[in-house]
Every structure is written in structure tokens, then in C-alpha cells.
Amino acid sequence: MSYIPDTSAQDSQVVTPKNTKKRVIYAASLFAFLIFCYAFIIPLVEGWVGGKSAISLDKLKLAQVTQGDFIRDFSVQGKVIAARRPVLYSPAQGTVTYLVDAGDRVEMGQALAQVESPELQSLFDQENTQLSRLRTQLAREKIQAKHIQLQQENRIGQARVALNAAKREMRRSEEAKKNQIISDIDFQKAKDDLENALREFEHVNKEVALLKESQQFEIQTYEFEFNAQKVKVAELQRQVLGLEVRSPVAGLVGNLNLEQKNTVSKNQPLMSVVDLSEYEVEVLIPETYADDLALGIEAEINFNEQSFMGNLVAMSPEITKGSVQGKVRFTGTAPDNLRQNQRLTTRLILEQRSQVNYLPRGRFLQNYDGMHIYVLRDNEAVKVPAKLGTKSLSKVEVISGLALGDTVIISDYRVFEKAASVKILQ
């Protein structure tokens, strides 16, 4: 039996050299992977397990609750109008003749148009003639009263002479009676004559006084009629003078409502005049602010990047197409180079308060349900109950639920999908 030897004597052990550099690289990569998982993967997994979503911080807008002065205001667009734009009307029926053209600059009191009214002129002439007749009649009545007064004075003189003669005769009869020269019958007759003369004198005086009173009443009646006619003529004269239409202000002539030499009726509009010395801003205010408006509230008018102060001086009592028409007048120096119907931005200030907690306005107001606000706490957006108050152009009042210094998310809340809390990734 033959023996076949194995090949073990030919085998040799191969020793692999250790690669320390690769092990270091593998260890560093593993460590970096663990850090990445801890920073990003694990929070996401925890959020998924706990039912929480995560949002990157750079997609959110933050603001802090601040305390300070709070101005409740709103901004509207307005147009410049002249504060005084009188419309001139025809004073009577007639034919109009314009003395100016549209756009002409005029001074106060300047004649702008002439209305020819033959009817008014004829009526004035008739009433003026009637006034002259009444003046003559009153003068005649006064002369007649003087003539009658002279006659009555003559009657009084005659009665006084007769009374004096009766008194002398009575004294003579009394002396003769003492000396028993006349009879008792003659004495009684002298006494009766004296009484009759006295009675006649008193009667004449009373009659003259009554006649004088009657004459005064007649003269007064004529004077009342004359004065009434004088007032009537004065009014007609004013209307005749008013046929020359004059400008009540200094400014520019607006539109002419009629053609030259057209027939007009009484109180028909002829033209308008624009006063360029004083301007107002006509604004349309949304009806949501109508209940908060009051005459005299402050306004800020922006013109060429400058602000000018004003006041709300007029407000329409009715709402038209969802707006209330108001007028804002400049309180100080008005800007130069204003133009009719020029568009300006006006800020109306409804109220001013101090020491008020507020947030800047943001898109969160569009999704705010009136009960909850998202506050940033420990890298989480936490939904907390809160109550907001009045809003201005740039601020919103914080009434309750938020403390001074709280960091609040003021961007769009739709990204949170009404979650109670959301992880914020730095």
C-alpha cells in the first residue's frame, strides 16, 4: 500500500496589513450620520409619531408684543375740490348775455352775465309810479290837515272871545245887581249867557281835538301805504339791479350752462364759479367706519411725500354704494399747486391711546378666528387663546392672551392646518 503525501507543507499563512486611515474615515462618516439623524431625522420621526408637523423658520414671519402709543386710523383716497363753488342762478325770466367765458379768472363783484327782463323792468316802473302817486297824496293830506287845523284854531279863538265877553257882562251884571240897577231877570240872563259861552268854548276844544286825532289817523294810514309801496319798490329795484349777475368770490368761471342770448326762466342755473383760495378733499369712507366717524376728527393728507393736517368738516347722512361721502379741510397751511379733482391719499385718525399692547399687522389677520394665536415657544408654534382689539393701518391691539414680549407668528396661518402645535425647524 503506497502513501500519498498532502500539500500542507506547501501552504503558507497570509497576513493582511491593518488600514488605520480607512477606519478613521468610516468612524467620522458614521458620527456625522448620527448627528444628522439626531438633528433632522429624529425630530421628524418624533413629530410623525406624536402627530406633529414641522415647518422651517425661514418660511414664517415673527413679531413681538410691544407696548406703546396706539393710533386707530384708516386710509382712503380722495380728490381735491374747491371749498366754495357757488352756482349762479337767473334772477328773473328773460334773455341771458354772458360777459365772460368758461375758465376766465374773475374778481369778487365782477359782472359775469346780464339778464334782460322786460316784464320785471315794466313792473318796477309801474310800482315806482304808484310810489310817486302815494307820495303826492300823502303830501296833499298833510297840507289839507294844516288848513283844517287853521280853521279849527279860528273857531277856538272865536269861542274864547265870546266866553270873555260873557264873563265881562256877568261882572257888569253883578255890580248892577249890588247897586239894584238891573232886575233879577236880567241878572239871570247874563248868568245863562256866561254858562252858554263856557259850554260852547269847551265843546269847540273837544271837537277840534277829535278832528285833529282823525286827521292824524288819516295821515298815518297814508304813511303806512306809502311805506309799504316804498318797500315793494325797493325789492323790485334790487331785482332789477340783480339782473346784472356778479361773482360772489374771486376765482375761475366754471361751465356756462347755456348758449349766448338764450331764454332763461327764473332760478335757472347760469354758471358756476370756483374759489381757488381754499380747497377741501372729498373722500369716500367705507361704511364699516361710519359709526366711528365724527365731525372734527383729525386727518393727515399726503401730497408730494409731505403730510398736511386737516379736519373732517362734513359727512353725508346716507350711505351710497357702501360708502359715506365726507369732506376734509386743511387746518394749517395748504399745499401749493393743488388742482381741481387731483387725487390725494388721506389718513383719518379715529382715536389715539397710550400704553397699549399691540402687534404689527400681518397676513395672520386673514386667518385669525377670533380666538387663537400661534406663539413661538421652545422651537414650537403653540396655538394659544388670545383676543385682539381694534386695528389700524400698521398695528392691531392685543387685549388678552398674550404677554408683553411674546414672540408671535404674524404670517399666514394656513400652513399650520389648525394644529395645536407645530415644530419649527431652525
Secondary structure, DSSP 8 states (H G I E B T S, - for coil): ------SGGG---------HHHHHHHHHHHHHHHHHIIIIIHHHHHHHHHT--EEEGGG--EEE-EEEEEEEEEEEEEEEEES---EEE-SSSEEEEESS-TT-EE-TT-EEEEEE-HHHHHHHHHHHHHHHHHHHHHHHHHHHHHHHHHHHHHHHHHHHHHHHHHHHHHHHHHHHHHTT-S-HHHHHHHHHHHHHHHHHHHHHHHHHHHHHHHHHHHHHHHHHHHHHHHHHHHHHHHHHHTTEEE-SSSEEEEEE-S-TT-EE-TT-EEEEEEETT-EEEEEEEEGGGGGG--TT-EEEEEETTEEEEEEEEEE-SS-BTTEEEEEEEESS---SS--TT-EEEEEEEEEEEEEEEEEE--THHHH--SSEEEEEETTEEEEEE-EEEEE-SSEEEEEES--TT-EEE-S-GGGGTT-SEEEEE-
